[in-house]
Amino acid sequence: MPVAANMRGYARNPVTVPNTFLLSSEVYENNRNGFFSRTRRIYEYLIDQIYSGPLASIYSEASGKLLGLEGATKSKTFENAILTVNDFPDTFSFIQPRGNDLIPVGEHCASSENLPSEFRNFLEDPISKGTIYVAFGSYLNLEDGPEGTVEAFIEALNYFEDYRIIWSHKGNVTGAKCHIKFVNWAPQKELLAHENTVAFITHGGLKSAKEGVCSGVPMLFLPFYGDQPRNAHRFVTNGIAEALYKKSITSIDIKQKLEKLLEDPSYKENVIKVRSHYLDSPLSSLDLGAFHISRVLRRSEKEFNRFKRRSISMNHLQYLNIDLFLVILFVFFVVFKA
């Protein structure tokens, strides 16, 4: 959302609306009013602008050339676009000004299909207290992390023998007890939707986080990069998740935080409440997005141009009137120098 808002020409206070790319160590940070904290936010905001502006435009332009488009920089793409459809849910966004050309469509829960029997039989073991699902996305491999990370998870998960644990993991693992089932691939949406699933250990990618909310399952985040720390922060502050720090993972920390999720009913109650807010809308997000896209298609571009903000084609010096203040300061300097 912050990156899309920047490129659409919206104002954003980086202190009250954190950057898209938080540090993993900031997940539990709540005090953002101190001088040094605000100074760091401004610094991070400037770095974020470099990343989401000039650097991102280089890659965007290179991608455009592959499609036969010339000059398809990110700034030009957003500037020329009539509409931007955004997948980040409003429920987890920070309050900020927004126009009607940024359409959020992320608050949607897809229906799940039947769970394959090989998983269903394992989940529905009559002596099990519930199922814990573990998955860290398609691109991450815990074995590439700090030494001992996988072993710490095995040691912690071995403690929960009364539960059934399904871990989507492609590496080689030893030392796990029989209540832990390793698979190369798992039907994540169907596993989370199963009534026996009681916790989800995840990297916190947006798709996985949304599926956890839709299924009403408390989550234990292990955010690595990108939007994952920010997602973890929003879920932790909403009381529906706990989070681990990637640089200091211990079996004790995993065990204690997972126990909190399993034993404290407030996490389950909170995620159900959040889901109710998530889906509470007069019109489904997909229908809303479809309506706006069809409206763009059936009307001429000129009808939309008059609603475009001037700020969308301004750089930061112009938008913040910094160039004007610099001229005024220069004039004062010349006058007093004379």
Backbone torsions as a table, in degrees:
resi	resn	phi	psi	omega
1	MET	NA	-48.1	-179.7
2	PRO	-58.8	-42.2	-179.3
3	VAL	-64.3	-46.0	179.1
4	ALA	-61.8	-41.0	179.7
5	ALA	-63.7	-41.5	178.5
6	ASN	-60.1	-46.9	-175.0
7	MET	-72.3	-20.8	176.7
8	ARG	-86.7	-1.8	176.3
9	GLY	88.2	23.9	178.2
10	TYR	-88.7	150.1	173.7
11	ALA	-78.1	143.8	177.5
12	ARG	-144.6	124.8	174.6
13	ASN	-85.4	113.3	-175.1
14	PRO	-67.3	-12.6	177.6
15	VAL	-79.9	-45.9	-177.9
16	THR	-85.5	-24.6	177.7
17	VAL	-122.4	94.6	-175.5
18	PRO	-59.1	161.3	179.4
19	ASN	-67.4	162.0	178.8
20	THR	-62.0	-36.3	-172.6
21	PHE	-107.4	82.4	173.8
22	LEU	-74.4	161.7	171.3
23	LEU	-81.4	150.2	179.3
24	SER	-60.5	-30.5	-178.8
25	SER	-72.7	-9.2	-176.3
26	GLU	-95.3	1.9	-173.7
27	VAL	-57.3	-41.7	-176.8
28	TYR	-95.3	7.9	-178.5
29	GLU	-79.9	123.8	-178.7
30	ASN	-113.6	-30.2	-177.6
31	ASN	-82.7	104.5	-178.5
32	ARG	-114.7	14.0	-175.2
33	ASN	-98.1	-12.1	-179.1
34	GLY	-66.8	157.3	-176.4
35	PHE	-60.6	-49.1	-176.3
36	PHE	-69.6	-34.2	176.9
37	SER	-64.3	-42.7	179.7
38	ARG	-68.8	-36.3	177.5
39	THR	-61.9	-42.8	179.1
40	ARG	-64.3	-37.1	179.3
41	ARG	-61.8	-42.0	179.2
42	ILE	-63.8	-43.4	178.1
43	TYR	-60.1	-46.1	179.8
44	GLU	-64.2	-34.7	178.9
45	TYR	-63.0	-43.3	179.5
46	LEU	-64.1	-41.6	177.1
47	ILE	-63.7	-40.8	179.3
48	ASP	-61.3	-37.6	179.6
49	GLN	-66.4	-37.8	178.3
50	ILE	-65.6	-42.4	-178.5
51	TYR	-68.5	-47.7	-174.7
52	SER	-82.2	-7.8	179.9
53	GLY	-106.1	-97.2	-174.4
54	PRO	-57.8	-46.3	-177.4
55	LEU	-67.2	-44.1	179.3
56	ALA	-64.6	-32.4	179.4
57	SER	-66.1	-33.6	178.3
58	ILE	-61.5	-46.8	179.5
59	TYR	-69.6	-37.2	179.2
60	SER	-63.7	-42.3	-179.6
61	GLU	-66.4	-39.6	178.2
62	ALA	-64.4	-38.9	177.9
63	SER	-66.1	-38.7	179.7
64	GLY	-62.3	-36.9	-179.9
65	LYS	-63.6	-33.8	177.6
66	LEU	-65.5	-25.5	179.0
67	LEU	-96.8	5.8	179.4
68	GLY	83.1	18.3	-179.8
69	LEU	-106.5	135.2	178.5
70	GLU	-104.1	139.9	176.8
71	GLY	68.2	28.8	-177.9
72	ALA	-86.2	58.8	176.4
73	THR	-70.0	161.6	-178.1
74	LYS	-63.8	-41.6	-179.2
75	SER	-63.6	-41.3	179.0
76	LYS	-66.9	-37.4	179.1
77	THR	-60.9	-48.0	-179.8
78	PHE	-69.7	-36.9	-178.5
79	GLU	-65.0	-39.5	-177.6
80	ASN	-84.3	-17.7	-177.5
81	ALA	-70.3	138.1	176.1
82	ILE	-78.8	-31.1	-172.0
83	LEU	-143.0	145.4	171.7
84	THR	-123.8	122.9	178.9
85	VAL	-100.1	124.6	-171.9
86	ASN	-117.7	136.1	-174.2
87	ASP	-92.5	-5.3	-177.7
88	PHE	-79.3	126.8	-175.6
89	PRO	-67.0	139.0	175.9
90	ASP	-60.9	-31.2	-178.1
91	THR	-56.2	-32.1	-176.4
92	PHE	-109.1	11.6	178.0
93	SER	-88.5	160.7	171.9
94	PHE	-89.9	150.0	-178.6
95	ILE	-65.2	129.1	178.1
96	GLN	-160.5	157.7	178.7
97	PRO	-67.9	146.5	-178.6
98	ARG	-154.8	143.0	177.0
99	GLY	-92.8	-179.2	-176.9
100	ASN	-88.9	12.8	176.3
101	ASP	-102.5	5.3	173.8
102	LEU	-116.4	106.5	-171.2
103	ILE	-106.1	115.6	177.8
104	PRO	-81.9	127.8	-179.8
105	VAL	-126.4	15.9	-172.3
106	GLY	-80.4	-18.6	-175.2
107	GLU	-85.5	79.9	-177.1
108	HIS	-146.0	138.0	177.4
109	CYS	-115.5	117.1	179.4
110	ALA	-78.3	147.6	178.7
111	SER	-73.8	147.9	-179.6
112	SER	-98.9	154.9	179.1
113	GLU	-97.2	-176.5	179.9
114	ASN	-69.4	139.1	179.5
115	LEU	-79.1	129.3	178.1
116	PRO	-55.7	147.9	-173.8
117	SER	-61.0	-33.7	-179.2
118	GLU	-61.6	-30.3	176.4
119	PHE	-87.9	-40.3	-176.1
120	ARG	-61.9	-41.2	-179.7
121	ASN	-63.8	-37.0	179.6
122	PHE	-70.7	-43.2	-178.6
123	LEU	-66.6	-35.5	-172.4
124	GLU	-94.7	26.0	173.4
125	ASP	-59.3	122.3	-174.2
126	PRO	-63.1	-21.4	-179.1
127	ILE	-92.7	2.2	-178.4
128	SER	-85.8	142.1	175.8
129	LYS	-81.1	-14.2	-177.9
130	GLY	154.1	175.9	-176.1
131	THR	-112.7	135.7	173.1
132	ILE	-110.1	123.4	-179.3
133	TYR	-105.3	132.1	-177.3
134	VAL	-122.6	124.2	177.4
135	ALA	-158.0	137.7	-178.1
136	PHE	-120.7	31.0	175.2
137	GLY	83.8	175.9	-174.6
138	SER	-83.8	-21.0	-171.1
139	TYR	-103.8	-13.6	-174.8
140	LEU	-98.7	143.5	175.8
141	ASN	-131.7	115.6	-177.4
142	LEU	-59.0	-26.4	-179.2
143	GLU	-67.2	-16.3	176.9
144	ASP	-87.4	-5.5	-178.8
145	GLY	-83.4	-168.5	179.1
146	PRO	-55.5	146.0	-178.9
147	GLU	-57.7	132.9	178.2
148	GLY	93.1	0.1	-177.6
149	THR	-64.5	-50.6	-179.5
150	VAL	-61.9	-42.7	179.8
151	GLU	-61.7	-36.8	178.7
152	ALA	-64.0	-41.0	178.0
153	PHE	-66.6	-42.6	179.3
154	ILE	-60.4	-46.2	-179.7
155	GLU	-61.0	-42.2	-179.4
156	ALA	-69.4	-45.1	-176.6
157	LEU	-71.3	-26.9	176.2
158	ASN	-61.7	-25.1	-179.2
159	TYR	-67.6	-29.5	-173.5
160	PHE	-92.5	61.8	-177.0
161	GLU	-69.8	-20.6	179.6
162	ASP	-78.1	-6.0	-179.4
163	TYR	-111.2	163.5	172.4
164	ARG	-107.2	128.1	-173.9
165	ILE	-117.6	126.6	174.3
166	ILE	-111.3	122.7	-176.4
167	TRP	-120.9	116.2	175.6
168	SER	-82.7	103.2	-172.0
169	HIS	-149.3	132.6	-175.8
170	LYS	-100.3	-2.7	-178.9
171	GLY	-87.7	-178.4	177.1
172	ASN	-94.7	124.9	-176.4
173	VAL	-125.6	135.2	176.1
174	THR	-126.5	156.7	175.4
175	GLY	90.5	3.1	-179.3
176	ALA	-84.9	142.9	177.3
177	LYS	-80.1	170.7	-170.3
178	CYS	-72.0	-11.4	178.5
179	HIS	-81.9	-0.8	177.4
180	ILE	-107.1	122.8	-179.6
181	LYS	-109.3	121.8	178.9
182	PHE	-98.6	134.3	178.8
183	VAL	-136.7	150.0	176.4
184	ASN	-74.3	-29.4	179.8
185	TRP	-147.8	145.9	179.7
186	ALA	-138.9	144.9	175.2
187	PRO	-74.7	83.8	-168.9
188	GLN	-56.3	-49.3	-177.0
189	LYS	-59.2	-41.8	-178.3
190	GLU	-71.5	-37.6	178.0
191	LEU	-64.7	-44.0	-179.5
192	LEU	-67.0	-32.8	-177.5
193	ALA	-77.2	-14.6	-178.5
194	HIS	-65.6	139.9	-174.6
195	GLU	-64.5	-20.2	-179.0
196	ASN	-85.6	-11.7	-177.9
197	THR	-74.4	125.2	-173.4
198	VAL	-116.9	-13.2	180.0
199	ALA	-158.3	151.7	-178.3
200	PHE	-132.1	116.6	175.8
201	ILE	-97.4	118.5	-169.0
202	THR	-142.7	159.8	174.7
203	HIS	-76.1	-18.0	175.9
204	GLY	90.7	21.5	171.4
205	GLY	-61.1	153.5	-173.0
206	LEU	-58.3	-44.2	-178.8
207	LYS	-62.0	-46.1	-179.9
208	SER	-65.6	-42.5	180.0
209	ALA	-62.0	-41.8	179.2
210	LYS	-66.4	-38.5	178.8
211	GLU	-66.6	-33.6	175.5
212	GLY	-64.0	-43.2	178.0
213	VAL	-64.5	-46.6	-178.8
214	CYS	-59.6	-31.1	-178.9
215	SER	-89.5	-6.6	179.5
216	GLY	68.5	37.1	-175.9
217	VAL	-112.5	125.6	174.3
218	PRO	-61.3	150.6	-172.7
219	MET	-127.8	148.4	171.3
220	LEU	-115.0	112.3	-175.2
221	PHE	-89.7	141.7	166.0
222	LEU	-128.1	79.2	-175.4
223	PRO	-73.8	141.7	-178.3
224	PHE	-111.9	-54.9	-173.0
225	TYR	-156.9	179.3	176.3
226	GLY	63.3	-134.9	-177.7
227	ASP	-83.7	-3.7	-174.4
228	GLN	-61.6	-46.3	176.6
229	PRO	-60.6	-38.2	178.9
230	ARG	-66.1	-41.3	176.5
231	ASN	-62.2	-42.9	178.9
232	ALA	-60.9	-42.8	179.3
233	HIS	-59.1	-45.5	-178.4
234	ARG	-66.0	-37.2	-178.6
235	PHE	-75.1	-38.2	177.7
236	VAL	-64.6	-45.1	-178.9
237	THR	-69.9	-18.3	174.7
238	ASN	-87.8	-0.8	176.2
239	GLY	72.7	26.5	-179.3
240	ILE	-117.5	5.6	-177.2
241	ALA	-157.4	163.8	167.6
242	GLU	-121.8	167.4	-176.6
243	ALA	-140.8	147.8	175.1
244	LEU	-105.8	155.4	176.8
245	TYR	-101.2	124.3	-170.0
246	LYS	-61.4	-24.2	-175.8
247	LYS	-92.9	-4.2	-179.7
248	SER	-144.0	58.5	-178.7
249	ILE	-84.7	124.0	176.9
250	THR	-128.1	154.6	178.8
251	SER	-63.4	-33.2	-179.6
252	ILE	-66.6	-44.5	179.7
253	ASP	-62.8	-43.9	178.7
254	ILE	-60.8	-48.7	-177.9
255	LYS	-61.2	-47.2	-176.6
256	GLN	-64.5	-43.2	-177.6
257	LYS	-73.8	-33.8	176.1
258	LEU	-69.1	-37.7	176.0
259	GLU	-61.3	-40.0	177.8
260	LYS	-59.1	-45.0	-179.5
261	LEU	-63.0	-38.1	-175.3
262	LEU	-79.8	-31.1	-172.6
263	GLU	-101.2	-24.3	-179.6
264	ASP	-93.6	110.8	-175.8
265	PRO	-66.8	-14.0	-177.0
266	SER	-64.8	-30.6	179.8
267	TYR	-64.3	-45.5	178.4
268	LYS	-65.0	-43.0	179.7
269	GLU	-62.9	-41.3	-179.0
270	ASN	-67.1	-40.5	-178.2
271	VAL	-68.8	-30.8	175.0
272	ILE	-67.9	-40.9	177.9
273	LYS	-64.8	-44.4	179.3
274	VAL	-61.5	-40.7	178.7
275	ARG	-62.1	-36.5	179.3
276	SER	-65.5	-38.0	175.0
277	HIS	-69.4	-38.5	-178.1
278	TYR	-57.2	-39.0	-175.7
279	LEU	-103.2	2.1	-175.9
280	ASP	-83.8	94.0	-177.0
281	SER	-151.6	145.1	178.4
282	PRO	-66.9	-17.6	-179.0
283	LEU	-144.0	134.6	-180.0
284	SER	-61.4	148.7	-176.4
285	SER	-62.2	-34.8	179.2
286	LEU	-68.3	-39.7	177.1
287	ASP	-66.5	-37.8	178.5
288	LEU	-63.3	-47.1	178.4
289	GLY	-62.4	-41.8	179.7
290	ALA	-63.2	-38.8	179.3
291	PHE	-63.2	-48.3	-177.6
292	HIS	-65.2	-39.0	178.3
293	ILE	-66.1	-42.8	179.3
294	SER	-66.6	-32.4	177.8
295	ARG	-66.9	-39.5	176.2
296	VAL	-61.8	-39.9	-176.8
297	LEU	-70.1	-29.7	-175.8
298	ARG	-95.9	1.1	178.3
299	ARG	-123.6	158.3	-179.0
300	SER	-77.3	156.1	-178.6
301	GLU	-63.9	-32.2	-179.1
302	LYS	-61.0	-31.3	-179.1
303	GLU	-67.7	-22.2	-178.8
304	PHE	-96.9	-24.0	-174.8
305	ASN	-60.4	-33.6	-177.2
306	ARG	-69.0	-13.7	179.2
307	PHE	-95.7	-3.4	-178.5
308	LYS	-73.1	135.3	177.6
309	ARG	-74.7	143.7	177.7
310	ARG	-63.3	-28.3	-175.5
311	SER	-64.9	-18.9	-176.7
312	ILE	-68.2	-22.5	179.3
313	SER	-107.4	11.0	179.3
314	MET	-99.8	147.4	169.4
315	ASN	-86.2	175.9	-175.2
316	HIS	-65.4	-33.7	178.1
317	LEU	-61.7	-41.5	-180.0
318	GLN	-73.7	-45.1	-174.8
319	TYR	-62.7	-38.7	-178.0
320	LEU	-93.7	5.2	179.6
321	ASN	59.8	25.4	-180.0
322	ILE	-66.0	-38.4	178.6
323	ASP	-62.1	-37.4	178.0
324	LEU	-64.7	-45.0	179.5
325	PHE	-66.2	-35.4	178.1
326	LEU	-65.2	-39.1	177.0
327	VAL	-64.8	-43.9	179.6
328	ILE	-62.0	-44.5	178.5
329	LEU	-62.4	-39.2	179.5
330	PHE	-64.8	-42.2	178.8
331	VAL	-62.1	-46.1	178.4
332	PHE	-60.5	-41.4	-179.9
333	PHE	-61.7	-45.5	-179.7
334	VAL	-63.8	-45.0	-177.9
335	VAL	-62.6	-49.2	-177.8
336	PHE	-71.7	-27.6	178.0
337	LYS	-69.8	-35.8	179.6
338	ALA	-71.2	NA	NA
